[in-house]
């Protein structure tokens, strides 16, 4: 949520960066979130921190336009969405890095394309829940260093990592995850030569193509994370492929690019740049991309490539597929 060059100073701020109390809701919360029902929550408020920006300080997008990806590097990571019966659409991380949420519609299906840089968590959800079509924004708050989203209809708060409402009227409601994957633009265009690539948003002042978290994915500790390190000696910011409650270290796929086990087939390709390495996304070191298929029928299944600490925080009893 914040540039790496200001991360170190966040702990010195008076309110942002300090844990919220277990008891009464702090007055500054109530003033900012007049529509949120704080009597309903499924997580301790002490687990929720300010990321240092206010509500909508990171502006989510409502509707996007598409082009053909001109001017983008073929190595750049994009988030590809594949809805049944629809052509694939892709959303460059260079834009989601600065907006974190894009509310869009594909083939009549309202979707939220989300990306949390601090967890490297890219997930896409159906925005229909509880009889409503929800519009999501960025709350400016974090839980286990993962983005807390909010919907504008009820001002409930949602955990981006699993799409569940954790505070407010809709607490306990879950969004339906949709199949997507992160890949280099080159791979998308090989399958879809004229496929729709999200165009640059019509907003000024954003350094699209730059990584404001330079060197983050080789840091020793995630920002504002106070939980345990992952087991088995896995580095907190190592990437893992998450499928449900299982996680495969990406390093394992580097040595064996195709793995079939636990009912899934994981395939690794090595051309994608890291979005969280150098200051320019296209110049990031090569980390590769992963597709995950149902081993029985070959269909794409919901998965993500996420930092190990986030998987451990949200799935402490998860299964580590170490080979």
Steps between C-alpha positions, in 0.01 A plus 500: 500500500793734560825566325787303646692817577236601754429155648764537768347819633145378532542366852567853622159633402256570782207285391586325171714197563375427853267216588138581563359423841301187581233698681306812392545613143743794485325833429706560185366172358141596563551843349644356178259205474157633592324231298686201645324279756783440746279281720564218250847357444667162464858605582659689790534870428854475640600311184408794276753775439503819301725475196568873524245621247134594558193345349523534120854635536577228247224559241327187373385504138136481399492366146801480270568532130696253289758516224762268353783549748703744295798650681521224761792262537430138413657395832261707711262307726130516420198349676300296251131429565332204332121485540313209347366590157696827484828592338791554735560854628821612667588776746864619520646505850659838413151650547373283786819585692363855543126429524487149654136445394328525162121465506406376154243297307578215258216340307245636743689368804606775745853425620763648729859456386715544811872516570669547836870579441595431861386137466545469121140378513308528170139382524185557299151482651140506386362824649153354555433407863213518748260601224712805410745599231783643705752766406831468679749757621830494691451565872863591569515232768691173518458169677802268499642753251218420256266761356166553670244598237161660565176507305330831439149357541526394868852618592584148618871410505628205298823301517656500154688173561184288520215733399317480833334792680658535845341819636158656446152405387615226261744334742539133411389546139744360244561615145525237226857476370546490122769328297796727429876476486802727480715464189725710275320711241681302233322177601160667490559647156626168363160347576304818426678706230224762505384429854374777730774649717400755760603846383663769713243656737403857430643627826801727533789488740566125498839366395362202313770247424700586810514287813453716811616208719853463366672191637198395705491136396856447624437669836544300819166600650161605359365848573289522818493124544531370855411135449716191498741415222404211272612151609767279341747788478311661212577873470199725577519668159563185299227440243272200530220373276182485706218264403241487775678402823813373324814689404781400263826699528575667168862389536385141473346574161821659378671162523199301382284722273204260501360336812193280521375420850205555734269497198658800325761562231733796548696631201779760530639721224799727552453827316308731737666788685447560871277803557655560843872496425658796320356849470383427145266203481614389155859479627419273794685174537350196333277301737277310258126442499275208590179352362305247704260247348264234626700181445186309402343729239774750414298808589657805663426520871511786749849558639747779571871553546537670836766569760552214745432710811151584376410137436620407848314791663166421339539121486704413811396135465564498126687222325847576367576298187875468531549186289 
